[in-house]
């Protein structure tokens, strides 16, 4: 018997996970250019957990307006350096969320701790840094600890708890394209996927940038899905929502 369990949580604070680039450019032969970008990521997070035993079923959806009473903590950051044709970036995303729901026959308490870390090399065939078409590849690490407790309304039934926590290491491959228009505006589109311990992830984002003296404002939207298997279950994790941040150039 297949059971689908869907607790939903929301995250506040984040980064675009390399879905952006910066207009900071350096002449041929200069030292590397660096970008440090903290973000606010107004993301809805959907978790579909499928388990054969024990049989149970619940579903919930929550939008961003309810995030403040569910967010226990979050920290997200993007750091990137680039030379004339090669570069490297690291993305770190952590969030901790909790949710409680009451139904006719039971109540549920769920806690989700999620970590997403990308580390990749970037190849830029163009002559200008952080511009044009770029390809990247590296490692994607995902750690999900999902704790769910089912408390039946009828005291004759026992409380059931499940904890489908797991860590995953994937090979990451993707591309992005940045072009400028006007004096200060730019647009970056990123698409990537990963394979390995997971059954596959897919990530895409579009980011609009506005250049300032020492960096640029970044406004975008991101969508990501991950199929996370365990020995006895499978969890589909989805993140989607708008994001805003600032990239500091060094």
Phi, psi and omega in degrees: 000132179265129179243132181247122181241127184229085167277141182238140178223172183228152181238140173238128182100131179181199183209168184271003177050054176070019177278003180237171165217175183239158180275002178294124181231153179228153181290159180304129177092351178288169176293168184297152171262138184236148177227133173237122189227102167279154186221159160251121183243102181277071190257134166276140182236118177252135179234113176258113181251122181251125184214137180279323182222130000278153178289124179197157183208132173204155181212140177208153177225136180226136179262177188296335182295341180259014187291324191298328180270005180243341184278120176266335179172154179200145174209127182215142185203144175238132176231133182215139173232146182213136172264209184290322181224351180230157179202184179210146174221155176226134178237133177230128181225123176227138176212146178229124185222152178224151182208145176231137181225144177245130178236180184295320187250351181199167172236153182231144171236127181229142176230131181236120171247121184230136176233132176231124181228124176247135174225121189211153170267146182241135173245124182240105184286343181285172182272351182243134183290144178059031181224155174071207184274134179221144177243142179221153178207149181174222186242138169240123180247130180232131174231123182233124176240101183249114179250125183229129178241129179254118180248103181295147175293323178283119182293349178287344180259144181280153172288136181244133178236139175232148182218078182278063180273145183196155174244148186222140175240124182235156167274130185254135177216134181192181177215164175210159180221129180238131172223150182256150174214145186071194182278329188230347188270150175211161179226132179236133177239131181233141174221133177205167176211167178216154182214149180156248177293329175278170172270016176122141171233155176223132183222135175216149181204150173231131186228129175262132183242150176228113188287138173241187185295315184241023181169208178200147172282145184230127180230127183200187178220138182230144176223130180216139174232150178216133177258110190246101182274154168231184182295328186235006184202179177214138180237126174259117182252130180233130174239133178203144177156173179282162179213151178216142181192188180221129177262119178270128181263139177229000000 
